Amino acid sequence: MVEQNPCPALRTSAPARIGVVGAGRVGAVLGARLRAAGHEIVAAAGESDASRGRLEALLPGVRHAKPTDVARACEVLLLTVPDDMLANVVSTLADAGALRAGQIVVHTSGRHGLAVLEPAARVGARTAALHPAMTFTGTAVDLDRLAGCVFGLTAVPTEHDLVEGLVADLGGRPMWVPEGMRTLYHAGLAHGANHLVTLVTEAMEILSAAGADDPAGTLRPLLTAALDNALEHGDAALTGPIVRGDAGTVEAHLHDIAANAPQALASYATMAGATLARAVTDGRLLPIRGLKITRLLERATGTPRAREARR
């Protein structure tokens, strides 16, 4: 691998020529934020109608180009393609001769670190991983949400100032993630955010089945308080029938969910089992009471959960 050459960190007082490959929800937003910070977005690549619409809305006037043309035109290349496409995109750009020594190549994948950028590093490009720990809509709404957003960063030590400069221009906060922990870091974010969406959507479906005309409004104050308490206090924030050992209530929940919102039964039982295991482990629920609930969950789903309740 060619040794990467250090250079001063990017600052808004010294604008860089930036190219964006992948005009999904993330790429167009980050490009717009960097442009507002004083950098020049010289070109962007996005093939779908949705991508082109985002570019026109968030980066008006920016030239649309092929990925190889974008890479050749910029000093800083921002790769905002899906995780599973990233390796192929980097290899294709390197094989086409579109990357060069001294160029800065940054990707926004949560899962990947520097290894996926090895083809760029071999030609002398300076590489880094810069992942925003935020969910994106791909609209101007996201621009303000970037303020204070944590970015999971991976880079060699000589590039730390450079990458932190980019994060500062994006309005975010840096968090350094070791190369070998990128996937675990990403799993934590996906488990918390993506699965939360599924959980909340299913809760709204259950309330709708119960006759609620505004399930979102019903849940909002409860979920907002629960989220704040969980982030502040962890397991100590747990409340409800599992922690209290109210087996009769849990049994009634399982019966009525199965009858009226069966699509949510499996996830309810899975989360109930995980909650049960934590309550038994920290001593708030006696194992004998936990075992009764475990048997209810097993009957409802046919899945053995005894080991979970004994942890």
Residue pairs with C-beta under 8 A, 6 or more apart in sequence:
1 118
1 121
1 122
2 101
2 121
2 122
2 123
2 124
4 121
4 124
4 125
4 126
4 127
4 156
4 158
4 159
5 101
5 102
5 124
5 126
6 158
6 159
6 162
7 102
7 126
7 162
8 14
8 161
8 162
9 161
9 162
9 164
9 165
10 16
10 39
10 76
10 162
10 165
10 166
10 169
11 165
11 169
12 37
12 38
12 39
12 169
13 38
15 38
15 39
15 40
16 39
16 40
16 75
16 76
16 104
17 39
17 40
17 42
17 73
17 74
17 75
17 76
18 31
18 34
18 39
18 40
18 41
18 42
18 74
18 75
18 76
18 77
18 78
19 41
19 42
19 43
19 44
19 45
19 70
19 71
19 73
19 74
19 76
19 77
19 78
20 27
20 28
20 30
20 31
20 41
20 43
20 44
20 45
20 59
20 70
20 78
20 80
21 27
21 44
21 45
21 67
21 70
21 71
21 77
21 78
21 79
21 80
21 81
21 89
21 93
22 45
22 46
22 51
22 79
22 80
22 81
22 82
22 89
23 31
23 44
23 45
23 46
23 51
23 52
23 54
23 55
23 80
24 46
24 51
24 54
24 80
24 81
24 82
24 138
25 54
25 136
25 137
25 138
25 142
26 80
26 108
26 132
26 136
26 138
27 44
27 46
27 54
27 78
27 80
27 108
28 44
28 46
28 51
28 54
28 55
28 57
28 58
28 59
28 138
29 58
29 136
29 138
29 139
29 142
29 143
29 146
30 78
30 80
30 108
30 132
30 146
30 170
31 41
31 44
31 58
31 59
31 62
31 78
32 58
32 59
32 140
32 143
33 143
33 146
33 169
33 170
33 171
34 41
34 78
34 166
34 169
34 170
35 41
35 59
36 143
37 169
37 170
38 169
39 76
39 169
41 59
41 62
42 62
42 63
42 70
42 73
42 74
43 62
43 63
43 64
43 65
43 69
43 70
43 73
43 74
44 55
44 59
44 62
44 63
44 64
44 65
44 70
45 64
45 65
45 66
45 67
45 69
45 70
46 52
46 54
46 55
46 64
50 138
52 64
54 138
54 139
55 62
55 64
57 139
57 140
58 139
58 140
65 73
67 89
67 92
67 93
67 98
68 92
68 93
68 96
68 98
69 98
70 77
71 77
71 93
71 98
71 99
71 103
72 98
74 103
75 103
75 104
76 103
76 104
76 106
76 166
77 93
77 99
77 103
77 104
77 105
77 106
78 106
78 107
78 108
79 86
79 89
79 90
79 105
79 106
79 107
79 108
80 107
80 108
81 89
81 107
83 109
83 110
83 111
83 112
86 107
86 109
86 112
86 116
87 112
87 116
90 105
90 107
90 116
90 117
90 118
90 119
90 120
91 119
93 99
93 119
93 120
94 119
94 120
94 122
94 123
95 119
99 105
99 119
99 120
99 123
99 125
100 123
100 124
100 125
101 123
101 124
101 125
102 124
102 125
102 126
103 120
103 124
103 125
103 126
104 125
104 126
104 127
104 128
104 162
105 117
105 120
105 125
105 126
105 127
105 128
106 127
106 128
106 129
106 130
106 163
106 166
107 116
107 117
107 128
107 129
107 130
108 129
108 130
108 131
108 132
109 116
109 129
109 131
109 186
110 131
110 133
110 152
110 182
110 185
110 186
110 189
110 190
111 182
111 183
111 186
112 129
112 182
113 129
113 154
113 177
113 179
113 180
113 182
114 121
114 127
114 128
114 129
114 154
114 155
114 156
114 179
115 179
117 125
117 127
117 129
120 127
121 127
126 159
126 162
127 155
127 159
128 153
128 154
128 155
128 159
128 162
128 163
129 152
129 153
129 154
129 155
129 177
129 182
130 151
130 152
130 153
130 163
130 166
130 167
131 151
131 152
131 153
131 186
132 146
132 149
132 150
132 151
132 170
132 172
133 149
133 150
133 151
133 152
133 175
133 189
134 142
134 145
134 146
134 149
135 193
136 142
146 170
146 171
146 172
147 171
147 172
148 171
148 172
148 173
149 170
149 171
149 172
149 173
150 172
150 173
150 174
150 175
151 167
151 170
151 172
151 173
151 174
151 175
152 175
152 177
152 182
152 185
152 186
153 160
153 163
153 164
153 167
153 174
153 175
153 176
153 177
154 176
154 177
154 178
154 179
154 182
155 162
155 163
160 176
163 174
164 174
167 173
167 174
177 185
198 267
199 267
199 271
200 219
200 223
202 261
202 263
202 264
202 267
202 268
203 215
203 219
203 264
204 215
204 216
204 219
205 215
205 261
205 263
205 264
206 257
206 260
206 261
206 264
207 215
207 218
207 219
208 215
209 260
209 261
210 260
212 218
226 237
229 237
230 237
235 278
235 282
238 275
238 278
238 279
238 284
240 275
241 249
241 250
241 253
242 250
242 272
242 275
242 276
242 279
242 285
242 293
243 275
243 279
243 284
243 285
245 285
245 286
245 289
245 290
245 292
245 293
247 289
247 292
247 293
247 296
250 272
250 293
250 296
250 297
251 296
253 268
254 265
254 268
254 269
254 296
254 297
254 300
257 264
257 265
257 268
258 265
258 300
265 300
265 301
266 301
269 297
269 300
269 301
269 303
272 293
272 297
273 294
273 297
273 305
273 308
273 309
274 308
276 285
276 290
276 293
276 294
276 297
276 305
276 308
276 309
277 308
277 309
277 311
279 285
279 290
280 286
280 287
280 290
280 309
280 310
280 311
281 311
287 309
287 310
290 309
290 310
291 306
291 309
291 310
293 309
294 305
294 306
294 308
294 309
297 303
297 305
298 304
298 305
298 306
